[in-house]
Amino acid sequence: MTQLALISAIALVGPLLAAHPRLRIPVVVGELAAGVVIGSSGFRLVDASDPTFAFLGDGVGFALVMFVAGSHVPLRSPALRSGFAVGAVRALAVGALAVPAGLGLAALFGTGNGLLYAVLIASSSAAMILPSLGGVPLTAPPMVAMLAQVAIADAACIILLPLALDPSTALGKLLGVAAVLAASFVVFLLLRWSERTGRRHRLHEVSESRGFALELRISLLLLFAIVALAQGLGVSPMLAGFGVGLAVAAVGEPRRLARQLFGLTEGFFAPLFFVWLGAGLGLTGVLAHPQLLLLGAALGVAAAVVHGLMTLGRQPWPVAVTTCAQLGVPVAAATLGRAQGVLAPGEDAALLVGALVTIAVSAALSGRVARIATSGAGPAPAGAAPTVGVG
């Protein structure tokens, strides 16, 4: 319990850093840094390989973080649908350009992980980009297309990541990925059926009046059932969590469930996961091999350049470059790559350095993007949320 109290206390570094209005540091960056300080690269106060710590962080925490990430993909947004075609073309173009960039970096640094780097360079993260804009309208044409582009890139890269980590087992993993996605689709059908028949509403009324938290319990049951299926098929909990989250997002997440999941995940399991991840990062490997630090910086710069090339397709350059911001995919790559032994010592930390570079670039451009959004905003489509908050 002493270590649990220590982890909970040190995880407060994230919100404290994020609270500064000028720094614009994401909460998870502070949590990762706190983990580094108390982990194997710091004072060694906690052991990331401890079975209980690893189970809570890599098992439960990782799955819940990806579940919440999937549930936040705005699949029901009219803005996403209206900008889907343009966003899809740009996401595909970024993906095509990312392949030679990733292979080139792998050849330059001699790592052999070119496909993995390509997935990282192509990825985007709405969870990083949208909060930095501070609630600007999403109805301007550049923002509508950007929302679709980011959502498509985020989902596609999450699916492709396990295949890129170890291409030699791609066929077996592809079958496992297909099974997990099929199970997630079954969850979507069940949720849609319960919504259309009114059973979800009746369950909600009983749960709220009696304080049963039934929606949360059922959501966790579905999540961990799919996670168990994924693990049995040799697929990461990452994909299971993200798939079930997408199923919830496609039906529409009840506000009460969203608040419960936010409290459970962001209040405990997400900080625990990121502290666990930071505690296990091999920063000593980066210090012993400075080229890995250069690799991280190069990944971040390459992502910014590749995404920025979409200005050739008439996307405003600040919007194009800011779509490079990423965290979920690099975090998943570092976690899975370390667990599977496909990364060199310190390479997991290098991947996160690249992610931090993209976050810094996106934060620096957030003011310009906000001005583009507000200058070109039209009336919000019916049923659309006109702004995106920071919560």
Secondary structure as the mmCIF struct_conf table of DSSP 4:
data_model
#
loop_
_struct_conf.conf_type_id
_struct_conf.id
_struct_conf.beg_label_comp_id
_struct_conf.beg_label_asym_id
_struct_conf.beg_label_seq_id
_struct_conf.end_label_comp_id
_struct_conf.end_label_asym_id
_struct_conf.end_label_seq_id
HELX_RH_AL_P HELX_RH_AL_P1 THR A 2 ILE A 10
TURN_TY1_P TURN_TY1_P1 ALA A 11 LEU A 12
HELX_RH_AL_P HELX_RH_AL_P2 VAL A 13 ALA A 18
TURN_TY1_P TURN_TY1_P2 ALA A 19 ALA A 19
TURN_TY1_P TURN_TY1_P3 PRO A 21 LEU A 23
HELX_RH_AL_P HELX_RH_AL_P3 VAL A 27 ILE A 38
BEND BEND1 GLY A 39 GLY A 39
TURN_TY1_P TURN_TY1_P4 SER A 40 PHE A 43
BEND BEND2 VAL A 46 VAL A 46
TURN_TY1_P TURN_TY1_P5 ALA A 48 SER A 49
HELX_RH_AL_P HELX_RH_AL_P4 PRO A 51 ALA A 54
HELX_RH_PI_P HELX_RH_PI_P1 PHE A 55 GLY A 61
HELX_RH_AL_P HELX_RH_AL_P5 PHE A 62 SER A 71
TURN_TY1_P TURN_TY1_P6 HIS A 72 HIS A 72
BEND BEND3 VAL A 73 VAL A 73
TURN_TY1_P TURN_TY1_P7 LEU A 75 ARG A 76
HELX_RH_AL_P HELX_RH_AL_P6 PRO A 78 SER A 82
TURN_TY1_P TURN_TY1_P8 GLY A 83 GLY A 83
HELX_RH_AL_P HELX_RH_AL_P7 PHE A 84 PHE A 109
TURN_TY1_P TURN_TY1_P9 GLY A 110 GLY A 110
BEND BEND4 GLY A 112 GLY A 112
HELX_RH_AL_P HELX_RH_AL_P8 GLY A 114 ALA A 122
HELX_RH_AL_P HELX_RH_AL_P9 ALA A 126 SER A 132
TURN_TY1_P TURN_TY1_P10 LEU A 133 GLY A 134
BEND BEND5 GLY A 135 GLY A 135
STRN STRN1 PRO A 137 PRO A 137
BEND BEND6 LEU A 138 LEU A 138
BEND BEND7 ALA A 140 ALA A 140
HELX_RH_AL_P HELX_RH_AL_P10 PRO A 141 LEU A 165
HELX_RH_3T_P HELX_RH_3T_P1 PRO A 167 THR A 169
HELX_RH_AL_P HELX_RH_AL_P11 ALA A 170 ARG A 196
TURN_TY1_P TURN_TY1_P11 THR A 197 GLY A 198
HELX_RH_AL_P HELX_RH_AL_P12 ARG A 199 ARG A 210
TURN_TY1_P TURN_TY1_P12 GLY A 211 GLY A 211
HELX_RH_AL_P HELX_RH_AL_P13 LEU A 214 GLY A 232
TURN_TY1_P TURN_TY1_P13 LEU A 233 GLY A 234
HELX_RH_AL_P HELX_RH_AL_P14 PRO A 237 VAL A 251
HELX_RH_AL_P HELX_RH_AL_P15 ARG A 255 LEU A 264
HELX_RH_PI_P HELX_RH_PI_P2 THR A 265 PHE A 269
HELX_RH_AL_P HELX_RH_AL_P16 ALA A 270 GLY A 280
HELX_RH_AL_P HELX_RH_AL_P17 LEU A 283 ALA A 288
HELX_RH_AL_P HELX_RH_AL_P18 PRO A 290 GLY A 308
HELX_RH_3T_P HELX_RH_3T_P2 LEU A 309 GLY A 313
TURN_TY1_P TURN_TY1_P14 ARG A 314 ARG A 314
HELX_RH_AL_P HELX_RH_AL_P19 TRP A 317 THR A 322
TURN_TY1_P TURN_TY1_P15 THR A 323 CYS A 324
HELX_RH_AL_P HELX_RH_AL_P20 GLY A 328 GLN A 340
TURN_TY1_P TURN_TY1_P16 GLY A 341 GLY A 341
BEND BEND8 LEU A 343 LEU A 343
TURN_TY1_P TURN_TY1_P17 PRO A 345 GLY A 346
HELX_RH_AL_P HELX_RH_AL_P21 GLU A 347 SER A 375
BEND BEND9 GLY A 376 GLY A 376
HELX_LH_PP_P HELX_LH_PP_P1 PRO A 379 PRO A 381
TURN_TY1_P TURN_TY1_P18 ALA A 382 GLY A 383
BEND BEND10 PRO A 386 PRO A 386
STRN STRN2 THR A 387 THR A 387
#
